Amino acid sequence: MAFNLAGLYLIIMGVVIATDLMQGQTTGNNNVASYTMKGRIPLQERANGASDSTTATKTTTTSSPPTTRASTTDLTSTTKKSMDNDKKEKEEKDKDGLTKLNEKINNRIRLLMESSKRGHYQDNDEFNMLFSILENALDLKENAIDVKYHFYDRFRQYNDNRLKLEKLITKRMKAITKILIDRPDSVSDYCRKVYKMQLAELDDVLEFSNDLKSYKLETNSKTCQSDDDDDDYDDYFYL
């Protein structure tokens, strides 16, 4: 009987323990479920927080393009101002260069006018006309520099040629005078007449145009050989 009671007691304790285990498992599961349910709100809140952060980031990113456009606009404006300044600076340099060039040609004209008054120029109509044109060129503005250089070169070439022709004419006159003085007996009356006419022609042409100077110099540079040259000078004497 004692054995049976002990066995029964063990059976009852086993049932109780099993029941407790089963209840504990159910309670544990409920606790886990409860914890999980309770944990959903923080998880959603964190998800919402991340979503809000992403939205904020997107908002910030969306607001960036206007800043970029503003920067591009500022850069374009700065570039335009820089180009305008470069253009203005170039124009000022060009103007300064033009002013210096104008002063340079004006100085050349003045020096040429001063140095040109040599030889037989005072009663020379061609000289006076070209000299007057050159003088008036000094009053032209900076935008007429090409015109100034044109008249400067024209007058310089004319005057150089004038002085050269006058020098050759004077040389020929001296040569004729020497023939008449040094060899009076060796020159025929006819040749003496020719040489005297040459002297007169050359002396008169010194104040004429360069073209006439050149022509008279050529025709009055002939050497009179004898009275047989009479036919060669007939037309020449009456020009």
C-alpha positions as CSV (number, residue, x, y, z in Angstrom):
1,M,0.0,0.0,0.0
2,A,2.9,2.3,0.8
3,F,4.4,1.6,-2.6
4,N,1.2,2.4,-4.3
5,L,0.9,5.8,-2.6
6,A,4.4,6.7,-3.4
7,G,3.8,5.8,-7.0
8,L,0.6,7.7,-7.1
9,Y,2.4,10.7,-5.6
10,L,5.0,10.6,-8.3
11,I,2.4,10.4,-11.0
12,I,0.6,13.4,-9.6
13,M,3.8,15.4,-9.3
14,G,4.7,14.6,-12.9
15,V,1.3,15.8,-14.1
16,V,1.7,19.0,-12.1
17,I,5.2,19.6,-13.5
18,A,4.0,18.9,-17.0
19,T,1.1,21.3,-16.6
20,D,3.4,24.0,-15.3
21,L,5.7,23.5,-18.2
22,M,2.9,23.8,-20.6
23,Q,1.6,27.0,-19.0
24,G,5.1,28.5,-18.9
25,Q,5.6,27.8,-22.6
26,T,2.3,29.5,-23.4
27,T,3.1,32.4,-21.2
28,G,6.5,32.8,-22.8
29,N,5.0,32.8,-26.2
30,N,2.5,35.4,-25.1
31,N,5.3,37.5,-23.7
32,V,7.3,37.2,-26.9
33,A,4.2,38.2,-28.9
34,S,3.5,41.0,-26.5
35,Y,7.1,42.2,-26.7
36,T,6.9,42.0,-30.5
37,M,3.7,44.0,-30.6
38,K,5.1,46.5,-28.2
39,G,8.3,46.7,-30.4
40,R,6.3,47.5,-33.6
41,I,5.7,51.1,-32.6
42,P,9.4,51.9,-32.1
43,L,10.2,50.1,-35.3
44,Q,7.6,52.1,-37.2
45,E,8.7,55.3,-35.5
46,R,12.3,54.6,-36.6
47,A,11.1,53.8,-40.1
48,N,9.1,57.0,-40.2
49,G,12.1,58.8,-38.9
50,A,14.3,57.4,-41.6
51,S,11.6,58.3,-44.1
52,D,11.4,61.9,-42.8
53,S,15.2,62.1,-43.0
54,T,15.2,60.8,-46.5
55,T,12.4,63.3,-47.4
56,A,14.5,66.1,-45.8
57,T,17.5,64.9,-47.7
58,K,15.5,64.9,-50.9
59,T,14.1,68.4,-50.1
60,T,17.6,69.6,-49.5
61,T,18.8,68.0,-52.8
62,T,15.8,69.5,-54.6
63,S,16.7,73.0,-53.3
64,S,20.3,72.7,-54.6
65,P,19.6,73.4,-58.3
66,P,18.5,77.0,-57.7
67,T,21.7,77.6,-55.9
68,T,23.6,76.1,-58.8
69,R,21.7,78.2,-61.3
70,A,22.4,81.3,-59.2
71,S,26.1,80.4,-59.1
72,T,26.1,79.9,-62.9
73,T,24.4,83.2,-63.4
74,D,26.9,84.9,-61.2
75,L,29.7,83.3,-63.1
76,T,28.2,84.3,-66.5
77,S,27.8,87.9,-65.2
78,T,31.4,87.9,-64.0
79,T,32.7,86.6,-67.3
80,K,30.7,89.2,-69.2
81,K,32.1,92.0,-67.0
82,S,35.6,90.6,-67.5
83,M,35.1,90.5,-71.3
84,D,33.7,94.0,-71.3
85,N,36.7,95.2,-69.2
86,D,39.1,93.5,-71.6
87,K,37.4,95.1,-74.6
88,K,37.4,98.5,-73.0
89,E,41.1,98.1,-72.1
90,K,41.9,97.1,-75.7
91,E,40.0,100.1,-77.0
92,E,41.9,102.4,-74.7
93,K,45.2,100.8,-75.8
94,D,44.2,101.2,-79.4
95,K,43.3,104.8,-78.8
96,D,46.6,105.4,-77.0
97,G,48.4,103.7,-79.9
98,L,46.5,105.8,-82.4
99,T,47.3,109.0,-80.5
100,K,51.0,108.2,-80.4
101,L,51.0,107.3,-84.1
102,N,49.3,110.6,-84.9
103,E,51.9,112.5,-82.9
104,K,54.7,110.6,-84.6
105,I,53.5,111.5,-88.2
106,N,52.9,115.1,-87.1
107,N,56.4,115.4,-85.9
108,R,57.7,113.9,-89.2
109,I,55.7,116.4,-91.2
110,R,57.0,119.3,-89.2
111,L,60.6,118.2,-89.6
112,L,60.1,117.7,-93.3
113,M,58.6,121.1,-93.7
114,E,61.5,122.7,-91.9
115,S,64.2,120.7,-93.8
116,S,62.6,121.1,-97.2
117,K,63.2,124.9,-97.5
118,R,66.4,124.6,-99.5
119,G,67.4,125.3,-103.0
120,H,65.1,127.3,-105.3
121,Y,61.8,126.8,-103.5
122,Q,60.5,130.3,-102.8
123,D,59.0,131.1,-106.2
124,N,58.3,127.5,-107.1
125,D,54.6,127.1,-107.6
126,E,54.7,123.3,-107.5
127,F,56.7,123.4,-104.2
128,N,54.3,125.9,-102.6
129,M,51.2,124.0,-103.6
130,L,52.5,120.6,-102.2
131,F,53.9,122.4,-99.1
132,S,50.5,123.9,-98.4
133,I,48.8,120.5,-98.7
134,L,51.3,119.0,-96.3
135,E,50.8,121.9,-93.9
136,N,47.0,121.4,-93.9
137,A,47.5,117.7,-93.2
138,L,48.6,118.6,-89.7
139,D,45.1,119.7,-88.9
140,L,43.6,116.4,-89.8
141,K,42.2,114.1,-87.0
142,E,43.6,110.9,-85.8
143,N,41.3,108.9,-88.0
144,A,43.0,110.4,-91.1
145,I,46.5,109.1,-90.3
146,D,46.7,107.2,-93.6
147,V,46.0,110.5,-95.5
148,K,48.7,112.2,-93.5
149,Y,51.2,109.5,-94.4
150,H,50.2,109.7,-98.1
151,F,50.9,113.5,-98.3
152,Y,54.0,113.1,-96.3
153,D,55.5,110.5,-98.6
154,R,54.3,112.4,-101.7
155,F,56.0,115.7,-100.6
156,R,59.1,113.9,-99.5
157,Q,59.6,112.2,-102.8
158,Y,58.8,115.3,-104.7
159,N,61.3,117.4,-102.7
160,D,64.1,114.9,-102.9
161,N,63.7,114.7,-106.6
162,R,63.5,118.6,-106.8
163,L,66.8,119.0,-104.9
164,K,68.4,116.3,-107.0
165,L,67.4,117.9,-110.3
166,E,68.5,121.4,-109.1
167,K,71.9,119.9,-108.1
168,L,72.3,118.4,-111.6
169,I,71.2,121.6,-113.3
170,T,73.7,123.6,-111.2
171,K,76.4,121.2,-112.1
172,R,75.7,121.5,-115.8
173,M,75.6,125.3,-115.6
174,K,79.1,125.2,-114.0
175,A,80.4,123.0,-116.7
176,I,79.1,125.3,-119.4
177,T,80.5,128.4,-117.7
178,K,83.9,126.7,-117.5
179,I,83.9,126.0,-121.2
180,L,83.1,129.6,-122.1
181,I,85.7,131.0,-119.7
182,D,88.6,128.4,-119.9
183,R,88.4,127.8,-123.6
184,P,87.1,131.0,-125.3
185,D,89.3,130.7,-128.3
186,S,88.5,127.0,-128.9
187,V,84.7,127.6,-129.0
188,S,83.1,128.8,-132.2
189,D,80.7,131.7,-132.3
190,Y,77.9,129.3,-133.0
191,C,78.8,127.0,-130.0
192,R,79.2,130.0,-127.8
193,K,75.7,131.0,-128.8
194,V,74.5,127.5,-128.0
195,Y,76.1,127.4,-124.6
196,K,74.8,130.8,-123.6
197,M,71.3,129.7,-124.5
198,Q,71.8,126.6,-122.4
199,L,72.8,128.6,-119.4
200,A,69.7,130.9,-119.7
201,E,67.4,127.9,-120.1
202,L,68.8,126.1,-117.1
203,D,68.8,129.1,-114.9
204,D,65.1,129.9,-115.7
205,V,64.0,126.3,-115.1
206,L,65.3,126.1,-111.5
207,E,62.0,127.4,-110.1
208,F,59.7,125.4,-112.4
209,S,58.1,122.0,-111.9
210,N,60.2,118.8,-111.6
211,D,59.0,117.5,-115.0
212,L,60.1,120.7,-116.8
213,K,63.4,120.6,-114.9
214,S,64.0,117.0,-116.1
215,Y,63.2,117.9,-119.7
216,K,65.3,121.1,-119.8
217,L,68.2,119.3,-118.2
218,E,68.2,116.6,-120.8
219,T,68.0,119.0,-123.8
220,N,70.6,121.4,-122.4
221,S,73.2,118.7,-121.7
222,K,74.2,118.3,-125.3
223,T,77.8,119.2,-126.2
224,C,78.2,121.6,-129.1
225,Q,80.8,120.0,-131.4
226,S,80.9,122.4,-134.4
227,D,78.8,124.6,-136.5
228,D,77.4,121.5,-138.2
229,D,75.3,120.9,-135.1
230,D,73.1,123.9,-136.0
231,D,70.2,121.7,-137.2
232,D,70.2,119.8,-133.8
233,Y,69.5,123.0,-131.9
234,D,67.0,124.9,-134.0
235,D,64.0,123.4,-132.4
236,Y,65.5,123.5,-129.0
237,F,66.3,127.2,-129.1
238,Y,62.6,128.1,-129.7
239,L,60.8,125.9,-127.1
